[in-house]
Amino acid sequence: MRKVMVYKRFERFWHWSQALLVLALAVTGFQIRYGCTLISFEETILYHKILAWAFVILIIFAAFWHFTTGEWRQYIPMPKQTGAMVRFYMKGIFKGEPHPVKKTELSKLNPLQRLAYLGLKLLVIPVLVTSGFLYYYYNQWSVIGLDGMTLAPIATIHTLAAFALIAFMFAHIYLTTTGHTVTSNMKAMITGWEALEDESAPPAPAAPQED
Ligand code: HEM
């Protein structure tokens, strides 16, 4: 094994600020939908809007970082290895089998993570942000020719996308515990460093067979 800087400083900042913003947007959003018990309705809406703008600014910086550093390539799907990864998560993981796809600095995300994150970036988050801004600018809908529409379907789409994002977060947190140790992935996202298998090292000798 060798210690590698897997997650750069900006990446860690972006990851944790995004996590906090989504959590705070979920708390304020579900308060708006299901009743405000923490603070007043008006304050909740105000905080949701401020957090939403912060989220959009973070998305813009993160997109810029991904494109200028080439890190966007981490999300290119790996269709040939996806089946092996699904089998691993359904069976192999419970038998302690090794991960079928090795993590490296150049390929940090396994094929399923690539698909899940791509789905989030290209579908769930754009739907959340677009429906959120349509909601936000409800009074100006006539400008974009939406004057006949009601708010209800937009609120439903926004809420469904919010549930999808929260469901992703639960699955994501569970999967972070399936690294070398329960906390190794979490620690890597805090410090940046992770112990990865040394690709240049000769393969370990096979374990003696027991009869
Ligand atoms: C840029 C991103 C976002 C924008 C612009 C946005 C905007 C809005 C707006 C304007 C409202 C209506 C507030 C009102 O009643 O006046 C709202 C409601 C809501 N938001 Fe967001 N939001 C965003 C992200 C999120 C996220 C990330 C979540 C959760 C993970 C979320 C969950 C909700 C929920 C559940 C509601 C209540 C929907 C309803 O009224 O039925 N929002 N949002």
Residues whose N, C-alpha, C, O or C-beta is under 5 A from the ligand:
A	BS01	HEM	V22 L25 A26 G29 F30 I32 R33 I45 A52 F55 L128 V129 G132 F133 Y135 Y136 A155 H158 T159 A162 L165
